[in-house]
């Protein structure tokens, strides 16, 4: 007898030996929860606009340059890690994947855009708490970096999907 998917009221059969059907299994892998859906640009865009307005009206606030310095020093750590890896140093594959994703992001997207986007996501999460299945969702760097270039080039008009992933869970898989 086929088992039923355990996500919400889903009546689809569970895939293989797993707990979820194909769709919910994919959502769990991508977002850390079977019922979580991706955040699309039109949804986060108004929050990014609010962040931009806030930065503009508080330009002298040290927070913005502190965040920029913080992000750039993180990117430097990733740059060093990846360089050492290419020189044959031992590495952990989950760490390596995370550092490579941060580095791709740092190389392709302006610091200012990254800060505005992340603050926009956090504002969205803060105000739309029920939109998220867990309190621990954070933007997935891999997914953002894969699609951010395209999204930012079109001034966020593209319907790109940035996913929210429970990083700790993903790293443990
Ligand atoms: Zn299902």
Boltz pocket constraint, residues with backbone or C-beta under 6 A from the ligand:
constraints:
  - pocket:
      binder: B
      contacts: [[A, 5], [A, 6], [A, 7], [A, 10], [A, 11], [A, 12], [A, 20], [A, 21], [A, 22], [A, 23], [A, 24]]
      max_distance: 6.0
